[in-house]
Amino acid sequence: MKVIISIISYITFTVFLLCIISPLIDNLFNKLNKNISITRLFIEIVSQILIAGYFWYLIDKYILFIIKKKLKIHTNKLIYNMRDIFIAVVFVGLQSNLINKLKYLNKLNPTSDLDNDGIINILDNDNNDYNEHLT
């Protein structure tokens, strides 16, 4: 029972820390500028991901590892799996500038508006245009 309480305490602290640090890192980067080149936008996205990852590495190595040792949960494999999930969801999810840039890049992708039956709809529309052209 003590281990479960320690894990819950660690997770709560981690989420709290992520909620504070993630927006700070996000504010280091510019908001989406649609007037820059795709290459520049891609470089900004990769840079933000790398810097966010590096910050997380430092936090995990120097802050969270000490807490895990004091709580005696540093060898618990569940902690590492849960940590990865929290990083992906909370840390990246709070990076609003990054998310907006990724959404914009996705909209530029010609296949981004295709859902499961999107190809069928496109084929139907093409077929209708072709039939109209024949008449």
LUMZA-471052 format. One record per residue: residue number from 0; residue in three letters; chain; z, y, x of N, C-alpha, C, O in turn. Coordinates in steps of 0.2 Angstrom, whole numbers. Last residue first. Example, Ala and Ser with C-alpha at 12.3 -4.5 7.8 and 13.67 -1.06 7.14 Angstrom:
<pts>
+------+------+-------+-------+-------+-------+-------+-------+-------+-------+-------+-------+-------+-------+-------+
| resi | resn | chain |    nz |    ny |    nx |   caz |   cay |   cax |    cz |    cy |    cx |    oz |    oy |    ox |
+------+------+-------+-------+-------+-------+-------+-------+-------+-------+-------+-------+-------+-------+-------+
|    1 |  SER |     A |    35 |   -11 |    64 |    36 |    -5 |    68 |    39 |     0 |    64 |    40 |     6 |    67 |
|    0 |  ALA |     A |    39 |   -28 |    66 |    39 |   -22 |    62 |    39 |   -16 |    66 |    42 |   -17 |    71 |
+------+------+-------+-------+-------+-------+-------+-------+-------+-------+-------+-------+-------+-------+-------+
</pts>
This chain:
<pts>
+------+------+-------+-------+-------+-------+-------+-------+-------+-------+-------+-------+-------+-------+-------+
| resi | resn | chain |    nz |    ny |    nx |   caz |   cay |   cax |    cz |    cy |    cx |    oz |    oy |    ox |
+------+------+-------+-------+-------+-------+-------+-------+-------+-------+-------+-------+-------+-------+-------+
|  134 |  THR |     A |  -351 |    76 |  -110 |  -354 |    78 |  -116 |  -356 |    85 |  -117 |  -358 |    87 |  -122 |
|  133 |  LEU |     A |  -347 |    75 |   -97 |  -353 |    71 |   -99 |  -356 |    73 |  -106 |  -362 |    73 |  -107 |
|  132 |  HIS |     A |  -336 |    82 |   -96 |  -342 |    84 |   -92 |  -348 |    81 |   -94 |  -353 |    84 |   -94 |
|  131 |  GLU |     A |  -327 |    74 |  -103 |  -329 |    81 |  -106 |  -335 |    83 |  -102 |  -340 |    87 |  -105 |
|  130 |  ASN |     A |  -326 |    64 |   -94 |  -329 |    62 |  -101 |  -331 |    69 |  -104 |  -337 |    69 |  -107 |
|  129 |  TYR |     A |  -319 |    70 |   -84 |  -326 |    67 |   -83 |  -329 |    66 |   -89 |  -335 |    67 |   -90 |
|  128 |  ASP |     A |  -307 |    74 |   -90 |  -312 |    79 |   -87 |  -319 |    76 |   -86 |  -324 |    79 |   -88 |
|  127 |  ASN |     A |  -303 |    61 |   -93 |  -304 |    65 |   -98 |  -309 |    71 |   -96 |  -313 |    73 |   -99 |
|  126 |  ASN |     A |  -301 |    56 |   -80 |  -305 |    52 |   -84 |  -307 |    57 |   -90 |  -313 |    57 |   -92 |
|  125 |  ASP |     A |  -291 |    64 |   -75 |  -297 |    64 |   -72 |  -303 |    61 |   -77 |  -308 |    64 |   -77 |
|  124 |  ASN |     A |  -281 |    60 |   -84 |  -283 |    67 |   -84 |  -290 |    68 |   -81 |  -294 |    71 |   -84 |
|  123 |  ASP |     A |  -279 |    47 |   -80 |  -281 |    49 |   -87 |  -284 |    56 |   -88 |  -289 |    57 |   -91 |
|  122 |  LEU |     A |  -275 |    49 |   -67 |  -281 |    45 |   -68 |  -283 |    47 |   -75 |  -289 |    47 |   -77 |
|  121 |  ILE |     A |  -263 |    56 |   -70 |  -268 |    59 |   -66 |  -275 |    56 |   -67 |  -280 |    59 |   -68 |
|  120 |  ASN |     A |  -256 |    46 |   -76 |  -257 |    52 |   -80 |  -263 |    56 |   -76 |  -267 |    59 |   -80 |
|  119 |  ILE |     A |  -255 |    36 |   -66 |  -258 |    35 |   -73 |  -260 |    41 |   -76 |  -266 |    42 |   -79 |
|  118 |  ILE |     A |  -247 |    43 |   -57 |  -254 |    41 |   -55 |  -258 |    40 |   -62 |  -264 |    41 |   -62 |
|  117 |  GLY |     A |  -235 |    44 |   -64 |  -239 |    50 |   -63 |  -246 |    48 |   -61 |  -250 |    52 |   -63 |
|  116 |  ASP |     A |  -225 |    35 |   -67 |  -232 |    34 |   -71 |  -236 |    40 |   -70 |  -241 |    41 |   -73 |
|  115 |  ASN |     A |  -215 |    39 |   -58 |  -217 |    32 |   -59 |  -224 |    31 |   -62 |  -228 |    27 |   -60 |
|  114 |  ASP |     A |  -222 |    54 |   -52 |  -217 |    50 |   -54 |  -219 |    43 |   -55 |  -225 |    41 |   -53 |
|  113 |  LEU |     A |  -228 |    66 |   -42 |  -230 |    60 |   -45 |  -223 |    56 |   -46 |  -219 |    55 |   -42 |
|  112 |  ASP |     A |  -226 |    78 |   -36 |  -226 |    78 |   -43 |  -227 |    72 |   -46 |  -227 |    71 |   -52 |
|  111 |  SER |     A |  -229 |    75 |   -22 |  -222 |    76 |   -24 |  -221 |    76 |   -32 |  -216 |    75 |   -34 |
|  110 |  THR |     A |  -241 |    74 |   -16 |  -239 |    68 |   -20 |  -232 |    69 |   -23 |  -229 |    65 |   -26 |
|  109 |  PRO |     A |  -243 |    85 |    -8 |  -248 |    84 |   -14 |  -245 |    78 |   -18 |  -247 |    78 |   -24 |
|  108 |  ASN |     A |  -230 |    95 |    -4 |  -233 |    89 |    -3 |  -237 |    87 |    -9 |  -235 |    88 |   -15 |
|  107 |  LEU |     A |  -224 |   107 |    -8 |  -230 |   107 |    -4 |  -234 |   101 |    -3 |  -240 |   100 |    -2 |
|  106 |  LYS |     A |  -212 |   102 |   -12 |  -217 |   104 |   -17 |  -223 |   105 |   -14 |  -229 |   105 |   -18 |
|  105 |  ASN |     A |  -205 |    99 |     0 |  -207 |    93 |    -5 |  -212 |    96 |   -10 |  -217 |    92 |   -12 |
|  104 |  LEU |     A |  -203 |   112 |     4 |  -207 |   107 |     8 |  -210 |   102 |     4 |  -216 |   100 |     4 |
|  103 |  TYR |     A |  -193 |   115 |    -5 |  -200 |   119 |    -5 |  -205 |   115 |    -1 |  -211 |   114 |    -3 |
|  102 |  LYS |     A |  -183 |   106 |    -3 |  -186 |   106 |    -9 |  -193 |   110 |    -9 |  -198 |   107 |   -12 |
|  101 |  LEU |     A |  -180 |   110 |    10 |  -182 |   103 |     9 |  -186 |   103 |     2 |  -191 |   100 |     2 |
|  100 |  LYS |     A |  -175 |   123 |     7 |  -180 |   122 |    12 |  -184 |   115 |    11 |  -190 |   115 |    11 |
|   99 |  ASN |     A |  -164 |   120 |    -1 |  -169 |   124 |    -3 |  -176 |   123 |     1 |  -181 |   123 |    -2 |
|   98 |  ILE |     A |  -156 |   113 |     8 |  -158 |   109 |     2 |  -164 |   113 |    -1 |  -169 |   110 |    -3 |
|   97 |  LEU |     A |  -153 |   123 |    18 |  -156 |   117 |    20 |  -160 |   113 |    14 |  -165 |   111 |    14 |
|   96 |  ASN |     A |  -145 |   131 |    10 |  -151 |   134 |    13 |  -156 |   128 |    15 |  -162 |   128 |    14 |
|   95 |  SER |     A |  -134 |   123 |     6 |  -139 |   125 |     1 |  -146 |   128 |     4 |  -151 |   127 |     1 |
|   94 |  GLN |     A |  -126 |   111 |    10 |  -130 |   115 |    14 |  -136 |   118 |    10 |  -141 |   115 |    10 |
|   93 |  LEU |     A |  -119 |   102 |     3 |  -116 |   109 |     3 |  -121 |   113 |     7 |  -119 |   119 |     8 |
|   92 |  GLY |     A |  -125 |    90 |     6 |  -125 |    92 |    -1 |  -123 |   100 |    -1 |  -125 |   103 |    -6 |
|   91 |  VAL |     A |  -120 |    87 |    19 |  -127 |    89 |    18 |  -128 |    92 |    11 |  -132 |    97 |    10 |
|   90 |  PHE |     A |  -107 |    84 |    15 |  -108 |    89 |    21 |  -115 |    91 |    20 |  -117 |    97 |    20 |
|   89 |  VAL |     A |  -107 |    75 |     4 |  -104 |    82 |     4 |  -106 |    86 |     9 |  -108 |    92 |     7 |
|   88 |  VAL |     A |  -116 |    64 |     7 |  -116 |    68 |     0 |  -113 |    75 |     1 |  -116 |    79 |    -2 |
|   87 |  ALA |     A |  -115 |    61 |    21 |  -122 |    62 |    17 |  -121 |    66 |    11 |  -126 |    70 |    10 |
|   86 |  ILE |     A |  -101 |    61 |    22 |  -106 |    65 |    26 |  -112 |    66 |    23 |  -114 |    72 |    22 |
|   85 |  PHE |     A |   -98 |    51 |    14 |   -96 |    57 |    13 |  -100 |    62 |    16 |  -101 |    68 |    14 |
|   84 |  ILE |     A |  -104 |    40 |    20 |  -106 |    42 |    13 |  -104 |    49 |    12 |  -108 |    53 |     9 |
|   83 |  ASP |     A |   -97 |    39 |    32 |  -104 |    40 |    32 |  -107 |    42 |    25 |  -111 |    47 |    24 |
|   82 |  ARG |     A |   -84 |    36 |    27 |   -86 |    43 |    31 |   -93 |    44 |    31 |   -95 |    50 |    30 |
|   81 |  MET |     A |   -85 |    24 |    22 |   -84 |    29 |    18 |   -86 |    36 |    21 |   -88 |    40 |    18 |
|   80 |  ASN |     A |   -87 |    17 |    35 |   -92 |    17 |    29 |   -91 |    22 |    24 |   -96 |    25 |    22 |
|   79 |  TYR |     A |   -75 |    20 |    41 |   -82 |    22 |    44 |   -87 |    22 |    39 |   -92 |    26 |    39 |
|   78 |  ILE |     A |   -65 |    14 |    33 |   -65 |    22 |    34 |   -72 |    24 |    37 |   -75 |    29 |    35 |
|   77 |  LEU |     A |   -68 |     1 |    33 |   -69 |     4 |    27 |   -70 |    12 |    28 |   -74 |    15 |    25 |
|   76 |  LYS |     A |   -63 |    -3 |    46 |   -70 |    -2 |    45 |   -72 |     1 |    38 |   -77 |     4 |    38 |
|   75 |  ASN |     A |   -49 |     3 |    54 |   -51 |     1 |    48 |   -59 |     2 |    47 |   -61 |     8 |    47 |
|   74 |  THR |     A |   -45 |     9 |    66 |   -48 |     3 |    67 |   -51 |     0 |    60 |   -54 |    -5 |    60 |
|   73 |  HIS |     A |   -37 |    20 |    62 |   -43 |    21 |    66 |   -47 |    15 |    67 |   -53 |    15 |    69 |
|   72 |  ILE |     A |   -26 |    21 |    55 |   -32 |    18 |    51 |   -38 |    19 |    55 |   -44 |    18 |    53 |
|   71 |  LYS |     A |   -14 |    28 |    58 |   -15 |    21 |    60 |   -20 |    17 |    56 |   -20 |    12 |    54 |
|   70 |  LEU |     A |   -12 |    41 |    57 |   -12 |    37 |    51 |   -12 |    30 |    52 |   -11 |    26 |    47 |
|   69 |  LYS |     A |   -16 |    44 |    70 |    -9 |    45 |    68 |    -7 |    42 |    61 |    -2 |    40 |    60 |
|   68 |  LYS |     A |   -29 |    41 |    70 |   -24 |    37 |    75 |   -17 |    38 |    72 |   -13 |    33 |    72 |
|   67 |  LYS |     A |   -34 |    50 |    61 |   -35 |    43 |    60 |   -30 |    39 |    64 |   -27 |    34 |    62 |
|   66 |  ILE |     A |   -32 |    62 |    68 |   -29 |    60 |    62 |   -29 |    53 |    60 |   -24 |    50 |    58 |
|   65 |  ILE |     A |   -40 |    60 |    79 |   -33 |    61 |    80 |   -29 |    59 |    74 |   -24 |    56 |    74 |
|   64 |  PHE |     A |   -53 |    60 |    72 |   -50 |    54 |    76 |   -43 |    54 |    77 |   -39 |    49 |    77 |
|   63 |  LEU |     A |   -54 |    73 |    67 |   -53 |    67 |    63 |   -50 |    61 |    66 |   -47 |    57 |    63 |
|   62 |  ILE |     A |   -55 |    80 |    79 |   -50 |    82 |    74 |   -49 |    75 |    70 |   -43 |    73 |    70 |
|   61 |  TYR |     A |   -64 |    76 |    89 |   -59 |    79 |    91 |   -53 |    81 |    86 |   -47 |    82 |    87 |
|   60 |  LYS |     A |   -74 |    68 |    82 |   -72 |    66 |    88 |   -65 |    69 |    90 |   -61 |    66 |    93 |
|   59 |  ASP |     A |   -77 |    75 |    70 |   -75 |    68 |    70 |   -72 |    66 |    76 |   -67 |    62 |    76 |
|   58 |  ILE |     A |   -81 |    88 |    76 |   -76 |    87 |    71 |   -73 |    80 |    71 |   -67 |    79 |    71 |
|   57 |  LEU |     A |   -92 |    83 |    83 |   -87 |    87 |    87 |   -80 |    86 |    82 |   -75 |    85 |    85 |
|   56 |  TYR |     A |  -101 |    78 |    73 |   -99 |    74 |    79 |   -92 |    77 |    82 |   -88 |    73 |    83 |
|   55 |  TRP |     A |  -103 |    90 |    65 |   -99 |    84 |    63 |   -97 |    80 |    68 |   -91 |    77 |    68 |
|   54 |  PHE |     A |  -110 |    97 |    75 |  -104 |   100 |    72 |  -100 |    94 |    69 |   -94 |    93 |    71 |
|   53 |  TYR |     A |  -121 |    89 |    75 |  -117 |    90 |    81 |  -111 |    93 |    79 |  -106 |    90 |    82 |
|   52 |  GLY |     A |  -126 |    90 |    62 |  -124 |    83 |    65 |  -120 |    84 |    71 |  -115 |    81 |    72 |
|   51 |  ALA |     A |  -129 |   103 |    62 |  -124 |   101 |    57 |  -122 |    94 |    59 |  -116 |    93 |    59 |
|   50 |  ILE |     A |  -139 |   103 |    71 |  -133 |   107 |    73 |  -128 |   105 |    68 |  -122 |   104 |    70 |
|   49 |  LEU |     A |  -149 |    95 |    65 |  -146 |    93 |    72 |  -140 |    97 |    73 |  -135 |    94 |    75 |
|   48 |  ILE |     A |  -152 |   102 |    53 |  -149 |    95 |    53 |  -146 |    93 |    60 |  -141 |    90 |    60 |
|   47 |  GLN |     A |  -157 |   114 |    59 |  -151 |   114 |    55 |  -148 |   107 |    54 |  -142 |   106 |    54 |
|   46 |  SER |     A |  -168 |   109 |    66 |  -163 |   113 |    69 |  -156 |   113 |    65 |  -151 |   111 |    68 |
|   45 |  VAL |     A |  -176 |   105 |    55 |  -174 |   100 |    60 |  -168 |   103 |    64 |  -163 |    99 |    65 |
|   44 |  ILE |     A |  -178 |   117 |    48 |  -175 |   111 |    45 |  -172 |   106 |    50 |  -166 |   104 |    49 |
|   43 |  GLU |     A |  -185 |   125 |    58 |  -178 |   127 |    55 |  -174 |   121 |    52 |  -168 |   121 |    53 |
|   42 |  ILE |     A |  -196 |   117 |    59 |  -192 |   118 |    65 |  -185 |   120 |    63 |  -180 |   118 |    65 |
|   41 |  PHE |     A |  -202 |   118 |    46 |  -200 |   112 |    49 |  -195 |   112 |    55 |  -190 |   108 |    55 |
|   40 |  LEU |     A |  -205 |   132 |    47 |  -200 |   130 |    42 |  -197 |   123 |    44 |  -191 |   121 |    43 |
|   39 |  ARG |     A |  -214 |   132 |    57 |  -208 |   136 |    58 |  -203 |   133 |    53 |  -197 |   132 |    55 |
|   38 |  THR |     A |  -224 |   124 |    51 |  -221 |   122 |    57 |  -215 |   125 |    58 |  -210 |   122 |    60 |
|   37 |  ILE |     A |  -227 |   132 |    40 |  -224 |   126 |    39 |  -221 |   123 |    45 |  -216 |   120 |    45 |
|   36 |  SER |     A |  -223 |   150 |    43 |  -228 |   144 |    43 |  -224 |   137 |    42 |  -218 |   137 |    42 |
|   35 |  ILE |     A |  -216 |   161 |    30 |  -217 |   158 |    37 |  -221 |   152 |    37 |  -222 |   149 |    32 |
|   34 |  ASN |     A |  -214 |   164 |    17 |  -220 |   168 |    21 |  -220 |   165 |    28 |  -225 |   167 |    32 |
|   33 |  LYS |     A |  -203 |   159 |    11 |  -209 |   156 |    10 |  -215 |   159 |    14 |  -221 |   156 |    13 |
|   32 |  ASN |     A |  -188 |   157 |    17 |  -193 |   162 |    18 |  -200 |   158 |    17 |  -202 |   155 |    21 |
|   31 |  LEU |     A |  -172 |   152 |    13 |  -179 |   150 |    13 |  -184 |   156 |    13 |  -183 |   161 |     9 |
|   30 |  LYS |     A |  -160 |   160 |    24 |  -162 |   157 |    17 |  -170 |   156 |    18 |  -173 |   158 |    23 |
|   29 |  ASN |     A |  -155 |   155 |    41 |  -158 |   160 |    36 |  -160 |   156 |    29 |  -160 |   150 |    29 |
|   28 |  PHE |     A |  -139 |   149 |    46 |  -146 |   149 |    45 |  -149 |   153 |    40 |  -145 |   155 |    35 |
|   27 |  LEU |     A |  -126 |   150 |    45 |  -129 |   151 |    52 |  -136 |   152 |    51 |  -139 |   154 |    56 |
|   26 |  ASN |     A |  -122 |   145 |    33 |  -123 |   152 |    33 |  -126 |   154 |    40 |  -128 |   160 |    41 |
|   25 |  ASP |     A |  -120 |   132 |    35 |  -126 |   134 |    31 |  -128 |   141 |    32 |  -134 |   143 |    33 |
|   24 |  ILE |     A |  -108 |   132 |    42 |  -114 |   130 |    46 |  -120 |   132 |    42 |  -125 |   135 |    45 |
|   23 |  LEU |     A |  -101 |   136 |    30 |  -101 |   140 |    36 |  -107 |   139 |    41 |  -110 |   143 |    43 |
|   22 |  PRO |     A |  -102 |   125 |    22 |  -105 |   132 |    20 |  -105 |   136 |    26 |  -110 |   140 |    27 |
|   21 |  SER |     A |   -95 |   115 |    30 |  -102 |   115 |    28 |  -105 |   121 |    26 |  -111 |   123 |    29 |
|   20 |  ILE |     A |   -81 |   118 |    31 |   -86 |   119 |    36 |   -93 |   119 |    35 |   -97 |   123 |    38 |
|   19 |  ILE |     A |   -76 |   116 |    18 |   -74 |   122 |    21 |   -80 |   124 |    27 |   -83 |   129 |    27 |
|   18 |  CYS |     A |   -79 |   103 |    14 |   -80 |   109 |     9 |   -80 |   116 |    13 |   -82 |   121 |    10 |
|   17 |  LEU |     A |   -74 |    96 |    25 |   -82 |    97 |    24 |   -83 |   103 |    19 |   -88 |   106 |    21 |
|   16 |  LEU |     A |   -61 |    97 |    22 |   -63 |   100 |    29 |   -71 |   101 |    28 |   -74 |   106 |    30 |
|   15 |  PHE |     A |   -60 |    90 |    10 |   -58 |    97 |    11 |   -61 |   100 |    17 |   -63 |   106 |    16 |
|   14 |  VAL |     A |   -64 |    77 |    15 |   -68 |    81 |    10 |   -66 |    89 |    10 |   -71 |    93 |     9 |
|   13 |  THR |     A |   -54 |    75 |    24 |   -61 |    75 |    26 |   -65 |    79 |    21 |   -69 |    83 |    23 |
|   12 |  PHE |     A |   -42 |    74 |    15 |   -43 |    79 |    20 |   -50 |    80 |    23 |   -52 |    86 |    24 |
|   11 |  THR |     A |   -46 |    63 |     7 |   -45 |    70 |     4 |   -45 |    75 |     9 |   -49 |    80 |     8 |
|   10 |  ILE |     A |   -47 |    53 |    17 |   -53 |    55 |    13 |   -52 |    62 |    10 |   -57 |    66 |    10 |
|    9 |  TYR |     A |   -33 |    53 |    21 |   -38 |    54 |    26 |   -45 |    57 |    22 |   -48 |    62 |    24 |
|    8 |  SER |     A |   -27 |    49 |     9 |   -25 |    55 |    12 |   -31 |    57 |    17 |   -33 |    63 |    17 |
|    7 |  ILE |     A |   -33 |    36 |     7 |   -34 |    42 |     2 |   -32 |    48 |     5 |   -36 |    53 |     4 |
|    6 |  ILE |     A |   -28 |    30 |    19 |   -35 |    31 |    18 |   -36 |    36 |    13 |   -41 |    40 |    14 |
|    5 |  SER |     A |   -14 |    30 |    16 |   -16 |    34 |    22 |   -24 |    35 |    21 |   -26 |    40 |    23 |
|    4 |  ILE |     A |   -14 |    23 |     4 |   -11 |    30 |     4 |   -14 |    33 |    10 |   -16 |    39 |     9 |
|    3 |  ILE |     A |   -18 |    11 |    10 |   -22 |    14 |     5 |   -20 |    21 |     4 |   -24 |    25 |     3 |
|    2 |  VAL |     A |    -7 |     8 |    19 |   -14 |     9 |    21 |   -18 |    12 |    16 |   -22 |    17 |    18 |
|    1 |  LYS |     A |     4 |     6 |    10 |     4 |    12 |    14 |    -3 |    13 |    17 |    -5 |    19 |    18 |
|    0 |  MET |     A |     0 |    -6 |     4 |     0 |     0 |     0 |     0 |     6 |     4 |    -3 |    11 |     3 |
+------+------+-------+-------+-------+-------+-------+-------+-------+-------+-------+-------+-------+-------+-------+
</pts>
